[in-house]
Amino acid sequence: WGDSDLVSLPQQPSIPATEALGNPVSSTLYTLSGRQLSLSNHLPAGFYLLRKQYASGAVVTEKILVQTAK
């Protein structure tokens, strides 16, 4: 088999999956142990899970780091 049948496709710039989904319709913040927090809570520095739901029904969970201001 030769490579003569292969078609070269133009390179598309990749965009993050969350950008392709648009804006989230809801966001929920959790501790790493799974306890739900209010987004208005004062958060001590550390890692948290941010769960975003999109209009398409897609759900994305991101691990985020909250740092204290210096």
mmCIF file as Biopython writes it, N, C-alpha, C and O atoms, coordinates in Angstrom:
data_model
#
loop_
_atom_site.group_PDB
_atom_site.id
_atom_site.type_symbol
_atom_site.label_atom_id
_atom_site.label_alt_id
_atom_site.label_comp_id
_atom_site.label_asym_id
_atom_site.label_entity_id
_atom_site.label_seq_id
_atom_site.pdbx_PDB_ins_code
_atom_site.Cartn_x
_atom_site.Cartn_y
_atom_site.Cartn_z
_atom_site.occupancy
_atom_site.B_iso_or_equiv
_atom_site.auth_seq_id
_atom_site.auth_asym_id
_atom_site.pdbx_PDB_model_num
ATOM 1   N N  . TRP A ? 1  ? 0.842   -1.186 0.000  1.0 0.0 1  A 1 
ATOM 2   C CA . TRP A ? 1  ? 0.000   0.000  0.000  1.0 0.0 1  A 1 
ATOM 3   C C  . TRP A ? 1  ? 0.881   1.240  0.000  1.0 0.0 1  A 1 
ATOM 4   O O  . TRP A ? 1  ? 1.821   1.351  0.787  1.0 0.0 1  A 1 
ATOM 5   N N  . GLY A ? 2  ? 0.568   2.159  -0.882 1.0 0.0 2  A 1 
ATOM 6   C CA . GLY A ? 2  ? 1.332   3.399  -0.928 1.0 0.0 2  A 1 
ATOM 7   C C  . GLY A ? 2  ? 0.610   4.511  -0.197 1.0 0.0 2  A 1 
ATOM 8   O O  . GLY A ? 2  ? -0.539  4.360  0.216  1.0 0.0 2  A 1 
ATOM 9   N N  . ASP A ? 3  ? 1.287   5.611  -0.045 1.0 0.0 3  A 1 
ATOM 10  C CA . ASP A ? 3  ? 0.703   6.775  0.614  1.0 0.0 3  A 1 
ATOM 11  C C  . ASP A ? 3  ? 0.023   7.706  -0.381 1.0 0.0 3  A 1 
ATOM 12  O O  . ASP A ? 3  ? -0.430  8.784  0.004  1.0 0.0 3  A 1 
ATOM 13  N N  . SER A ? 4  ? -0.059  7.319  -1.637 1.0 0.0 4  A 1 
ATOM 14  C CA . SER A ? 4  ? -0.580  8.222  -2.663 1.0 0.0 4  A 1 
ATOM 15  C C  . SER A ? 4  ? -2.066  8.530  -2.486 1.0 0.0 4  A 1 
ATOM 16  O O  . SER A ? 4  ? -2.546  9.531  -3.017 1.0 0.0 4  A 1 
ATOM 17  N N  . ASP A ? 5  ? -2.807  7.690  -1.750 1.0 0.0 5  A 1 
ATOM 18  C CA . ASP A ? 5  ? -4.234  7.928  -1.560 1.0 0.0 5  A 1 
ATOM 19  C C  . ASP A ? 5  ? -4.533  8.808  -0.344 1.0 0.0 5  A 1 
ATOM 20  O O  . ASP A ? 5  ? -5.689  9.160  -0.109 1.0 0.0 5  A 1 
ATOM 21  N N  . LEU A ? 6  ? -3.520  9.161  0.416  1.0 0.0 6  A 1 
ATOM 22  C CA . LEU A ? 6  ? -3.751  9.978  1.610  1.0 0.0 6  A 1 
ATOM 23  C C  . LEU A ? 6  ? -4.018  11.420 1.214  1.0 0.0 6  A 1 
ATOM 24  O O  . LEU A ? 6  ? -3.373  11.958 0.314  1.0 0.0 6  A 1 
ATOM 25  N N  . VAL A ? 7  ? -4.956  12.029 1.880  1.0 0.0 7  A 1 
ATOM 26  C CA . VAL A ? 7  ? -5.302  13.426 1.619  1.0 0.0 7  A 1 
ATOM 27  C C  . VAL A ? 7  ? -4.800  14.254 2.787  1.0 0.0 7  A 1 
ATOM 28  O O  . VAL A ? 7  ? -5.000  13.892 3.946  1.0 0.0 7  A 1 
ATOM 29  N N  . SER A ? 8  ? -4.159  15.349 2.484  1.0 0.0 8  A 1 
ATOM 30  C CA . SER A ? 8  ? -3.679  16.242 3.528  1.0 0.0 8  A 1 
ATOM 31  C C  . SER A ? 8  ? -4.767  17.268 3.841  1.0 0.0 8  A 1 
ATOM 32  O O  . SER A ? 8  ? -5.196  18.025 2.970  1.0 0.0 8  A 1 
ATOM 33  N N  . LEU A ? 9  ? -5.202  17.278 5.098  1.0 0.0 9  A 1 
ATOM 34  C CA . LEU A ? 9  ? -6.230  18.235 5.513  1.0 0.0 9  A 1 
ATOM 35  C C  . LEU A ? 9  ? -5.565  19.476 6.086  1.0 0.0 9  A 1 
ATOM 36  O O  . LEU A ? 9  ? -4.514  19.381 6.719  1.0 0.0 9  A 1 
ATOM 37  N N  . PRO A ? 10 ? -6.173  20.648 5.867  1.0 0.0 10 A 1 
ATOM 38  C CA . PRO A ? 10 ? -5.597  21.856 6.454  1.0 0.0 10 A 1 
ATOM 39  C C  . PRO A ? 10 ? -5.603  21.764 7.977  1.0 0.0 10 A 1 
ATOM 40  O O  . PRO A ? 10 ? -6.536  21.229 8.576  1.0 0.0 10 A 1 
ATOM 41  N N  . GLN A ? 11 ? -4.578  22.280 8.575  1.0 0.0 11 A 1 
ATOM 42  C CA . GLN A ? 11 ? -4.456  22.233 10.030 1.0 0.0 11 A 1 
ATOM 43  C C  . GLN A ? 11 ? -5.389  23.262 10.656 1.0 0.0 11 A 1 
ATOM 44  O O  . GLN A ? 11 ? -5.284  24.456 10.374 1.0 0.0 11 A 1 
ATOM 45  N N  . GLN A ? 12 ? -6.294  22.802 11.500 1.0 0.0 12 A 1 
ATOM 46  C CA . GLN A ? 12 ? -7.202  23.706 12.207 1.0 0.0 12 A 1 
ATOM 47  C C  . GLN A ? 12 ? -6.579  24.060 13.552 1.0 0.0 12 A 1 
ATOM 48  O O  . GLN A ? 12 ? -6.054  23.186 14.241 1.0 0.0 12 A 1 
ATOM 49  N N  . PRO A ? 13 ? -6.633  25.325 13.928 1.0 0.0 13 A 1 
ATOM 50  C CA . PRO A ? 13 ? -6.133  25.656 15.266 1.0 0.0 13 A 1 
ATOM 51  C C  . PRO A ? 13 ? -7.026  24.987 16.305 1.0 0.0 13 A 1 
ATOM 52  O O  . PRO A ? 13 ? -8.252  25.031 16.200 1.0 0.0 13 A 1 
ATOM 53  N N  . SER A ? 14 ? -6.412  24.375 17.296 1.0 0.0 14 A 1 
ATOM 54  C CA . SER A ? 14 ? -7.222  23.695 18.304 1.0 0.0 14 A 1 
ATOM 55  C C  . SER A ? 14 ? -7.737  24.713 19.311 1.0 0.0 14 A 1 
ATOM 56  O O  . SER A ? 14 ? -7.032  25.654 19.675 1.0 0.0 14 A 1 
ATOM 57  N N  . ILE A ? 15 ? -8.963  24.518 19.752 1.0 0.0 15 A 1 
ATOM 58  C CA . ILE A ? 15 ? -9.538  25.374 20.785 1.0 0.0 15 A 1 
ATOM 59  C C  . ILE A ? 15 ? -9.914  24.487 21.956 1.0 0.0 15 A 1 
ATOM 60  O O  . ILE A ? 15 ? -10.292 23.332 21.758 1.0 0.0 15 A 1 
ATOM 61  N N  . PRO A ? 16 ? -9.816  25.006 23.170 1.0 0.0 16 A 1 
ATOM 62  C CA . PRO A ? 16 ? -10.180 24.186 24.327 1.0 0.0 16 A 1 
ATOM 63  C C  . PRO A ? 16 ? -11.629 23.714 24.221 1.0 0.0 16 A 1 
ATOM 64  O O  . PRO A ? 16 ? -12.493 24.429 23.712 1.0 0.0 16 A 1 
ATOM 65  N N  . ALA A ? 17 ? -11.877 22.513 24.703 1.0 0.0 17 A 1 
ATOM 66  C CA . ALA A ? 17 ? -13.229 21.947 24.621 1.0 0.0 17 A 1 
ATOM 67  C C  . ALA A ? 17 ? -14.248 22.839 25.313 1.0 0.0 17 A 1 
ATOM 68  O O  . ALA A ? 17 ? -15.373 22.983 24.834 1.0 0.0 17 A 1 
ATOM 69  N N  . THR A ? 18 ? -13.864 23.440 26.440 1.0 0.0 18 A 1 
ATOM 70  C CA . THR A ? 18 ? -14.829 24.276 27.163 1.0 0.0 18 A 1 
ATOM 71  C C  . THR A ? 18 ? -15.185 25.518 26.364 1.0 0.0 18 A 1 
ATOM 72  O O  . THR A ? 18 ? -16.312 26.005 26.457 1.0 0.0 18 A 1 
ATOM 73  N N  . GLU A ? 19 ? -14.248 26.041 25.581 1.0 0.0 19 A 1 
ATOM 74  C CA . GLU A ? 19 ? -14.541 27.202 24.735 1.0 0.0 19 A 1 
ATOM 75  C C  . GLU A ? 19 ? -15.507 26.804 23.624 1.0 0.0 19 A 1 
ATOM 76  O O  . GLU A ? 19 ? -16.387 27.584 23.258 1.0 0.0 19 A 1 
ATOM 77  N N  . ALA A ? 20 ? -15.352 25.614 23.093 1.0 0.0 20 A 1 
ATOM 78  C CA . ALA A ? 20 ? -16.231 25.137 22.032 1.0 0.0 20 A 1 
ATOM 79  C C  . ALA A ? 20 ? -17.657 24.938 22.530 1.0 0.0 20 A 1 
ATOM 80  O O  . ALA A ? 20 ? -18.600 25.011 21.743 1.0 0.0 20 A 1 
ATOM 81  N N  . LEU A ? 21 ? -17.827 24.687 23.826 1.0 0.0 21 A 1 
ATOM 82  C CA . LEU A ? 21 ? -19.159 24.459 24.392 1.0 0.0 21 A 1 
ATOM 83  C C  . LEU A ? 21 ? -19.923 25.756 24.636 1.0 0.0 21 A 1 
ATOM 84  O O  . LEU A ? 21 ? -21.141 25.726 24.817 1.0 0.0 21 A 1 
ATOM 85  N N  . GLY A ? 22 ? -19.234 26.887 24.644 1.0 0.0 22 A 1 
ATOM 86  C CA . GLY A ? 22 ? -19.898 28.154 24.940 1.0 0.0 22 A 1 
ATOM 87  C C  . GLY A ? 22 ? -19.832 28.456 26.427 1.0 0.0 22 A 1 
ATOM 88  O O  . GLY A ? 22 ? -18.973 27.939 27.141 1.0 0.0 22 A 1 
ATOM 89  N N  . ASN A ? 23 ? -20.748 29.300 26.885 1.0 0.0 23 A 1 
ATOM 90  C CA . ASN A ? 23 ? -20.764 29.683 28.295 1.0 0.0 23 A 1 
ATOM 91  C C  . ASN A ? 23 ? -21.557 28.673 29.119 1.0 0.0 23 A 1 
ATOM 92  O O  . ASN A ? 23 ? -22.586 28.167 28.671 1.0 0.0 23 A 1 
ATOM 93  N N  . PRO A ? 24 ? -21.069 28.382 30.330 1.0 0.0 24 A 1 
ATOM 94  C CA . PRO A ? 24 ? -21.814 27.447 31.176 1.0 0.0 24 A 1 
ATOM 95  C C  . PRO A ? 24 ? -23.139 28.062 31.633 1.0 0.0 24 A 1 
ATOM 96  O O  . PRO A ? 24 ? -23.234 29.274 31.827 1.0 0.0 24 A 1 
ATOM 97  N N  . VAL A ? 25 ? -24.155 27.218 31.801 1.0 0.0 25 A 1 
ATOM 98  C CA . VAL A ? 25 ? -25.445 27.691 32.301 1.0 0.0 25 A 1 
ATOM 99  C C  . VAL A ? 25 ? -25.501 27.601 33.818 1.0 0.0 25 A 1 
ATOM 100 O O  . VAL A ? 25 ? -26.320 28.271 34.447 1.0 0.0 25 A 1 
ATOM 101 N N  . SER A ? 26 ? -24.636 26.780 34.414 1.0 0.0 26 A 1 
ATOM 102 C CA . SER A ? 26 ? -24.545 26.729 35.872 1.0 0.0 26 A 1 
ATOM 103 C C  . SER A ? 26 ? -23.157 26.260 36.271 1.0 0.0 26 A 1 
ATOM 104 O O  . SER A ? 26 ? -22.495 25.521 35.542 1.0 0.0 26 A 1 
ATOM 105 N N  . SER A ? 27 ? -22.733 26.707 37.444 1.0 0.0 27 A 1 
ATOM 106 C CA . SER A ? 27 ? -21.440 26.308 37.992 1.0 0.0 27 A 1 
ATOM 107 C C  . SER A ? 27 ? -21.623 25.966 39.462 1.0 0.0 27 A 1 
ATOM 108 O O  . SER A ? 27 ? -22.352 26.649 40.181 1.0 0.0 27 A 1 
ATOM 109 N N  . THR A ? 28 ? -20.960 24.910 39.903 1.0 0.0 28 A 1 
ATOM 110 C CA . THR A ? 28 ? -21.023 24.489 41.295 1.0 0.0 28 A 1 
ATOM 111 C C  . THR A ? 28 ? -19.606 24.222 41.765 1.0 0.0 28 A 1 
ATOM 112 O O  . THR A ? 28 ? -18.807 23.623 41.046 1.0 0.0 28 A 1 
ATOM 113 N N  . LEU A ? 29 ? -19.298 24.665 42.969 1.0 0.0 29 A 1 
ATOM 114 C CA . LEU A ? 29 ? -17.959 24.511 43.533 1.0 0.0 29 A 1 
ATOM 115 C C  . LEU A ? 29 ? -17.991 23.446 44.622 1.0 0.0 29 A 1 
ATOM 116 O O  . LEU A ? 29 ? -18.910 23.412 45.440 1.0 0.0 29 A 1 
ATOM 117 N N  . TYR A ? 30 ? -16.979 22.573 44.627 1.0 0.0 30 A 1 
ATOM 118 C CA . TYR A ? 30 ? -16.888 21.499 45.614 1.0 0.0 30 A 1 
ATOM 119 C C  . TYR A ? 30 ? -15.486 21.461 46.201 1.0 0.0 30 A 1 
ATOM 120 O O  . TYR A ? 30 ? -14.518 21.862 45.556 1.0 0.0 30 A 1 
ATOM 121 N N  . THR A ? 31 ? -15.391 20.968 47.442 1.0 0.0 31 A 1 
ATOM 122 C CA . THR A ? 31 ? -14.086 20.635 47.995 1.0 0.0 31 A 1 
ATOM 123 C C  . THR A ? 31 ? -13.639 19.334 47.338 1.0 0.0 31 A 1 
ATOM 124 O O  . THR A ? 31 ? -14.441 18.650 46.702 1.0 0.0 31 A 1 
ATOM 125 N N  . LEU A ? 32 ? -12.374 18.994 47.486 1.0 0.0 32 A 1 
ATOM 126 C CA . LEU A ? 32 ? -11.878 17.743 46.902 1.0 0.0 32 A 1 
ATOM 127 C C  . LEU A ? 32 ? -12.547 16.529 47.539 1.0 0.0 32 A 1 
ATOM 128 O O  . LEU A ? 32 ? -12.575 15.453 46.940 1.0 0.0 32 A 1 
ATOM 129 N N  . SER A ? 33 ? -13.089 16.691 48.754 1.0 0.0 33 A 1 
ATOM 130 C CA . SER A ? 33 ? -13.786 15.576 49.404 1.0 0.0 33 A 1 
ATOM 131 C C  . SER A ? 33 ? -15.247 15.492 48.976 1.0 0.0 33 A 1 
ATOM 132 O O  . SER A ? 33 ? -15.966 14.590 49.407 1.0 0.0 33 A 1 
ATOM 133 N N  . GLY A ? 34 ? -15.697 16.427 48.126 1.0 0.0 34 A 1 
ATOM 134 C CA . GLY A ? 34 ? -17.047 16.349 47.580 1.0 0.0 34 A 1 
ATOM 135 C C  . GLY A ? 34 ? -18.086 17.220 48.251 1.0 0.0 34 A 1 
ATOM 136 O O  . GLY A ? 34 ? -19.261 17.157 47.889 1.0 0.0 34 A 1 
ATOM 137 N N  . ARG A ? 35 ? -17.688 18.036 49.223 1.0 0.0 35 A 1 
ATOM 138 C CA . ARG A ? 35 ? -18.657 18.915 49.893 1.0 0.0 35 A 1 
ATOM 139 C C  . ARG A ? 35 ? -18.932 20.130 49.019 1.0 0.0 35 A 1 
ATOM 140 O O  . ARG A ? 35 ? -18.005 20.802 48.567 1.0 0.0 35 A 1 
ATOM 141 N N  . GLN A ? 36 ? -20.219 20.410 48.781 1.0 0.0 36 A 1 
ATOM 142 C CA . GLN A ? 36 ? -20.599 21.537 47.926 1.0 0.0 36 A 1 
ATOM 143 C C  . GLN A ? 36 ? -20.418 22.848 48.685 1.0 0.0 36 A 1 
ATOM 144 O O  . GLN A ? 36 ? -20.743 22.946 49.868 1.0 0.0 36 A 1 
ATOM 145 N N  . LEU A ? 37 ? -19.895 23.849 47.986 1.0 0.0 37 A 1 
ATOM 146 C CA . LEU A ? 37 ? -19.680 25.174 48.560 1.0 0.0 37 A 1 
ATOM 147 C C  . LEU A ? 37 ? -20.477 26.198 47.781 1.0 0.0 37 A 1 
ATOM 148 O O  . LEU A ? 37 ? -20.863 25.963 46.636 1.0 0.0 37 A 1 
ATOM 149 N N  . SER A ? 38 ? -20.719 27.330 48.405 1.0 0.0 38 A 1 
ATOM 150 C CA . SER A ? 38 ? -21.344 28.446 47.704 1.0 0.0 38 A 1 
ATOM 151 C C  . SER A ? 38 ? -20.242 29.224 47.003 1.0 0.0 38 A 1 
ATOM 152 O O  . SER A ? 38 ? -19.150 29.391 47.545 1.0 0.0 38 A 1 
ATOM 153 N N  . LEU A ? 39 ? -20.529 29.701 45.795 1.0 0.0 39 A 1 
ATOM 154 C CA . LEU A ? 39 ? -19.526 30.491 45.070 1.0 0.0 39 A 1 
ATOM 155 C C  . LEU A ? 39 ? -19.251 31.813 45.771 1.0 0.0 39 A 1 
ATOM 156 O O  . LEU A ? 39 ? -18.254 32.474 45.479 1.0 0.0 39 A 1 
ATOM 157 N N  . SER A ? 40 ? -20.129 32.207 46.699 1.0 0.0 40 A 1 
ATOM 158 C CA . SER A ? 40 ? -19.924 33.466 47.417 1.0 0.0 40 A 1 
ATOM 159 C C  . SER A ? 40 ? -19.133 33.257 48.710 1.0 0.0 40 A 1 
ATOM 160 O O  . SER A ? 40 ? -18.814 34.227 49.397 1.0 0.0 40 A 1 
ATOM 161 N N  . ASN A ? 41 ? -18.810 32.003 49.051 1.0 0.0 41 A 1 
ATOM 162 C CA . ASN A ? 41 ? -18.019 31.720 50.251 1.0 0.0 41 A 1 
ATOM 163 C C  . ASN A ? 41 ? -16.625 32.320 50.123 1.0 0.0 41 A 1 
ATOM 164 O O  . ASN A ? 41 ? -16.071 32.407 49.027 1.0 0.0 41 A 1 
ATOM 165 N N  . HIS A ? 42 ? -16.062 32.734 51.263 1.0 0.0 42 A 1 
ATOM 166 C CA . HIS A ? 42 ? -14.638 33.082 51.275 1.0 0.0 42 A 1 
ATOM 167 C C  . HIS A ? 42 ? -13.887 31.758 51.247 1.0 0.0 42 A 1 
ATOM 168 O O  . HIS A ? 42 ? -14.094 30.910 52.114 1.0 0.0 42 A 1 
ATOM 169 N N  . LEU A ? 43 ? -13.032 31.577 50.274 1.0 0.0 43 A 1 
ATOM 170 C CA . LEU A ? 43 ? -12.336 30.306 50.112 1.0 0.0 43 A 1 
ATOM 171 C C  . LEU A ? 43 ? -10.903 30.400 50.599 1.0 0.0 43 A 1 
ATOM 172 O O  . LEU A ? 43 ? -10.150 31.260 50.142 1.0 0.0 43 A 1 
ATOM 173 N N  . PRO A ? 44 ? -10.516 29.535 51.515 1.0 0.0 44 A 1 
ATOM 174 C CA . PRO A ? 44 ? -9.099  29.489 51.870 1.0 0.0 44 A 1 
ATOM 175 C C  . PRO A ? 44 ? -8.298  28.949 50.682 1.0 0.0 44 A 1 
ATOM 176 O O  . PRO A ? 44 ? -8.841  28.269 49.812 1.0 0.0 44 A 1 
ATOM 177 N N  . ALA A ? 45 ? -7.020  29.258 50.661 1.0 0.0 45 A 1 
ATOM 178 C CA . ALA A ? 45 ? -6.169  28.778 49.570 1.0 0.0 45 A 1 
ATOM 179 C C  . ALA A ? 45 ? -6.216  27.258 49.516 1.0 0.0 45 A 1 
ATOM 180 O O  . ALA A ? 45 ? -6.262  26.587 50.547 1.0 0.0 45 A 1 
ATOM 181 N N  . GLY A ? 46 ? -6.203  26.732 48.313 1.0 0.0 46 A 1 
ATOM 182 C CA . GLY A ? 46 ? -6.200  25.283 48.142 1.0 0.0 46 A 1 
ATOM 183 C C  . GLY A ? 46 ? -6.831  24.881 46.829 1.0 0.0 46 A 1 
ATOM 184 O O  . GLY A ? 46 ? -7.178  25.726 46.003 1.0 0.0 46 A 1 
ATOM 185 N N  . PHE A ? 47 ? -6.976  23.580 46.645 1.0 0.0 47 A 1 
ATOM 186 C CA . PHE A ? 47 ? -7.572  23.042 45.425 1.0 0.0 47 A 1 
ATOM 187 C C  . PHE A ? 47 ? -9.061  22.801 45.627 1.0 0.0 47 A 1 
ATOM 188 O O  . PHE A ? 47 ? -9.498  22.388 46.701 1.0 0.0 47 A 1 
ATOM 189 N N  . TYR A ? 48 ? -9.827  23.065 44.584 1.0 0.0 48 A 1 
ATOM 190 C CA . TYR A ? 48 ? -11.273 22.863 44.587 1.0 0.0 48 A 1 
ATOM 191 C C  . TYR A ? 48 ? -11.680 22.267 43.247 1.0 0.0 48 A 1 
ATOM 192 O O  . TYR A ? 48 ? -10.917 22.309 42.281 1.0 0.0 48 A 1 
ATOM 193 N N  . LEU A ? 49 ? -12.879 21.714 43.195 1.0 0.0 49 A 1 
ATOM 194 C CA . LEU A ? 49 ? -13.444 21.208 41.944 1.0 0.0 49 A 1 
ATOM 195 C C  . LEU A ? 49 ? -14.548 22.154 41.505 1.0 0.0 49 A 1 
ATOM 196 O O  . LEU A ? 49 ? -15.450 22.464 42.284 1.0 0.0 49 A 1 
ATOM 197 N N  . LEU A ? 50 ? -14.483 22.610 40.271 1.0 0.0 50 A 1 
ATOM 198 C CA . LEU A ? 50 ? -15.495 23.492 39.700 1.0 0.0 50 A 1 
ATOM 199 C C  . LEU A ? 50 ? -16.235 22.703 38.632 1.0 0.0 50 A 1 
ATOM 200 O O  . LEU A ? 50 ? -15.655 22.322 37.615 1.0 0.0 50 A 1 
ATOM 201 N N  . ARG A ? 51 ? -17.516 22.461 38.870 1.0 0.0 51 A 1 
ATOM 202 C CA . ARG A ? 51 ? -18.352 21.688 37.940 1.0 0.0 51 A 1 
ATOM 203 C C  . ARG A ? 51 ? -19.196 22.668 37.141 1.0 0.0 51 A 1 
ATOM 204 O O  . ARG A ? 51 ? -19.960 23.449 37.708 1.0 0.0 51 A 1 
ATOM 205 N N  . LYS A ? 52 ? -19.053 22.621 35.819 1.0 0.0 52 A 1 
ATOM 206 C CA . LYS A ? 52 ? -19.799 23.517 34.933 1.0 0.0 52 A 1 
ATOM 207 C C  . LYS A ? 52 ? -20.735 22.691 34.065 1.0 0.0 52 A 1 
ATOM 208 O O  . LYS A ? 52 ? -20.340 21.672 33.499 1.0 0.0 52 A 1 
ATOM 209 N N  . GLN A ? 53 ? -21.986 23.145 33.968 1.0 0.0 53 A 1 
ATOM 210 C CA . GLN A ? 53 ? -22.943 22.484 33.084 1.0 0.0 53 A 1 
ATOM 211 C C  . GLN A ? 53 ? -23.273 23.439 31.950 1.0 0.0 53 A 1 
ATOM 212 O O  . GLN A ? 53 ? -23.470 24.635 32.164 1.0 0.0 53 A 1 
ATOM 213 N N  . TYR A ? 54 ? -23.329 22.893 30.736 1.0 0.0 54 A 1 
ATOM 214 C CA . TYR A ? 54 ? -23.566 23.683 29.530 1.0 0.0 54 A 1 
ATOM 215 C C  . TYR A ? 54 ? -24.952 23.388 28.968 1.0 0.0 54 A 1 
ATOM 216 O O  . TYR A ? 54 ? -25.552 22.358 29.274 1.0 0.0 54 A 1 
ATOM 217 N N  . ALA A ? 55 ? -25.453 24.306 28.143 1.0 0.0 55 A 1 
ATOM 218 C CA . ALA A ? 55 ? -26.790 24.179 27.567 1.0 0.0 55 A 1 
ATOM 219 C C  . ALA A ? 55 ? -26.953 22.874 26.792 1.0 0.0 55 A 1 
ATOM 220 O O  . ALA A ? 55 ? -28.058 22.336 26.717 1.0 0.0 55 A 1 
ATOM 221 N N  . SER A ? 56 ? -25.879 22.367 26.222 1.0 0.0 56 A 1 
ATOM 222 C CA . SER A ? 56 ? -25.935 21.119 25.450 1.0 0.0 56 A 1 
ATOM 223 C C  . SER A ? 56 ? -26.133 19.899 26.346 1.0 0.0 56 A 1 
ATOM 224 O O  . SER A ? 56 ? -26.405 18.802 25.857 1.0 0.0 56 A 1 
ATOM 225 N N  . GLY A ? 57 ? -25.993 20.093 27.664 1.0 0.0 57 A 1 
ATOM 226 C CA . GLY A ? 57 ? -26.071 18.973 28.597 1.0 0.0 57 A 1 
ATOM 227 C C  . GLY A ? 57 ? -24.700 18.476 29.021 1.0 0.0 57 A 1 
ATOM 228 O O  . GLY A ? 57 ? -24.587 17.659 29.935 1.0 0.0 57 A 1 
ATOM 229 N N  . ALA A ? 58 ? -23.662 18.963 28.363 1.0 0.0 58 A 1 
ATOM 230 C CA . ALA A ? 58 ? -22.297 18.557 28.713 1.0 0.0 58 A 1 
ATOM 231 C C  . ALA A ? 58 ? -21.947 19.070 30.107 1.0 0.0 58 A 1 
ATOM 232 O O  . ALA A ? 58 ? -22.345 20.168 30.496 1.0 0.0 58 A 1 
ATOM 233 N N  . VAL A ? 59 ? -21.203 18.265 30.845 1.0 0.0 59 A 1 
ATOM 234 C CA . VAL A ? 59 ? -20.738 18.644 32.176 1.0 0.0 59 A 1 
ATOM 235 C C  . VAL A ? 59 ? -19.218 18.515 32.184 1.0 0.0 59 A 1 
ATOM 236 O O  . VAL A ? 59 ? -18.671 17.485 31.789 1.0 0.0 59 A 1 
ATOM 237 N N  . VAL A ? 60 ? -18.542 19.571 32.639 1.0 0.0 60 A 1 
ATOM 238 C CA . VAL A ? 60 ? -17.083 19.576 32.711 1.0 0.0 60 A 1 
ATOM 239 C C  . VAL A ? 60 ? -16.690 19.885 34.146 1.0 0.0 60 A 1 
ATOM 240 O O  . VAL A ? 60 ? -17.175 20.853 34.732 1.0 0.0 60 A 1 
ATOM 241 N N  . THR A ? 61 ? -15.813 19.065 34.714 1.0 0.0 61 A 1 
ATOM 242 C CA . THR A ? 61 ? -15.308 19.318 36.061 1.0 0.0 61 A 1 
ATOM 243 C C  . THR A ? 61 ? -13.830 19.655 35.955 1.0 0.0 61 A 1 
ATOM 244 O O  . THR A ? 61 ? -13.045 18.909 35.371 1.0 0.0 61 A 1 
ATOM 245 N N  . GLU A ? 62 ? -13.467 20.799 36.534 1.0 0.0 62 A 1 
ATOM 246 C CA . GLU A ? 62 ? -12.078 21.251 36.502 1.0 0.0 62 A 1 
ATOM 247 C C  . GLU A ? 62 ? -11.535 21.319 37.918 1.0 0.0 62 A 1 
ATOM 248 O O  . GLU A ? 62 ? -12.249 21.703 38.845 1.0 0.0 62 A 1 
ATOM 249 N N  . LYS A ? 63 ? -10.278 20.949 38.086 1.0 0.0 63 A 1 
ATOM 250 C CA . LYS A ? 63 ? -9.595  21.126 39.363 1.0 0.0 63 A 1 
ATOM 251 C C  . LYS A ? 63 ? -8.949  22.503 39.315 1.0 0.0 63 A 1 
ATOM 252 O O  . LYS A ? 63 ? -8.135  22.782 38.434 1.0 0.0 63 A 1 
ATOM 253 N N  . ILE A ? 64 ? -9.314  23.366 40.264 1.0 0.0 64 A 1 
ATOM 254 C CA . ILE A ? 64 ? -8.780  24.729 40.261 1.0 0.0 64 A 1 
ATOM 255 C C  . ILE A ? 64 ? -7.987  24.980 41.540 1.0 0.0 64 A 1 
ATOM 256 O O  . ILE A ? 64 ? -8.216  24.332 42.561 1.0 0.0 64 A 1 
ATOM 257 N N  . LEU A ? 65 ? -7.069  25.910 41.474 1.0 0.0 65 A 1 
ATOM 258 C CA . LEU A ? 65 ? -6.261  26.303 42.623 1.0 0.0 65 A 1 
ATOM 259 C C  . LEU A ? 65 ? -6.634  27.718 43.007 1.0 0.0 65 A 1 
ATOM 260 O O  . LEU A ? 65 ? -6.576  28.632 42.184 1.0 0.0 65 A 1 
ATOM 261 N N  . VAL A ? 66 ? -7.017  27.898 44.263 1.0 0.0 66 A 1 
ATOM 262 C CA . VAL A ? 66 ? -7.296  29.232 44.790 1.0 0.0 66 A 1 
ATOM 263 C C  . VAL A ? 66 ? -6.079  29.638 45.607 1.0 0.0 66 A 1 
ATOM 264 O O  . VAL A ? 66 ? -5.648  28.918 46.508 1.0 0.0 66 A 1 
ATOM 265 N N  . GLN A ? 67 ? -5.531  30.807 45.277 1.0 0.0 67 A 1 
ATOM 266 C CA . GLN A ? 67 ? -4.362  31.301 45.999 1.0 0.0 67 A 1 
ATOM 267 C C  . GLN A ? 67 ? -4.734  32.567 46.745 1.0 0.0 67 A 1 
ATOM 268 O O  . GLN A ? 67 ? -5.625  33.305 46.324 1.0 0.0 67 A 1 
ATOM 269 N N  . THR A ? 68 ? -4.055  32.816 47.849 1.0 0.0 68 A 1 
ATOM 270 C CA . THR A ? 68 ? -4.304  34.038 48.600 1.0 0.0 68 A 1 
ATOM 271 C C  . THR A ? 68 ? -3.607  35.200 47.915 1.0 0.0 68 A 1 
ATOM 272 O O  . THR A ? 68 ? -2.546  35.032 47.314 1.0 0.0 68 A 1 
ATOM 273 N N  . ALA A ? 69 ? -4.209  36.379 48.008 1.0 0.0 69 A 1 
ATOM 274 C CA . ALA A ? 69 ? -3.611  37.579 47.413 1.0 0.0 69 A 1 
ATOM 275 C C  . ALA A ? 69 ? -2.388  37.974 48.224 1.0 0.0 69 A 1 
ATOM 276 O O  . ALA A ? 69 ? -2.362  37.827 49.445 1.0 0.0 69 A 1 
ATOM 277 N N  . LYS A ? 70 ? -1.373  38.480 47.527 1.0 0.0 70 A 1 
ATOM 278 C CA . LYS A ? 70 ? -0.143  38.899 48.223 1.0 0.0 70 A 1 
ATOM 279 C C  . LYS A ? 70 ? -0.065  40.395 48.278 1.0 0.0 70 A 1 
ATOM 280 O O  . LYS A ? 70 ? 0.893   40.944 48.822 1.0 0.0 70 A 1 
#
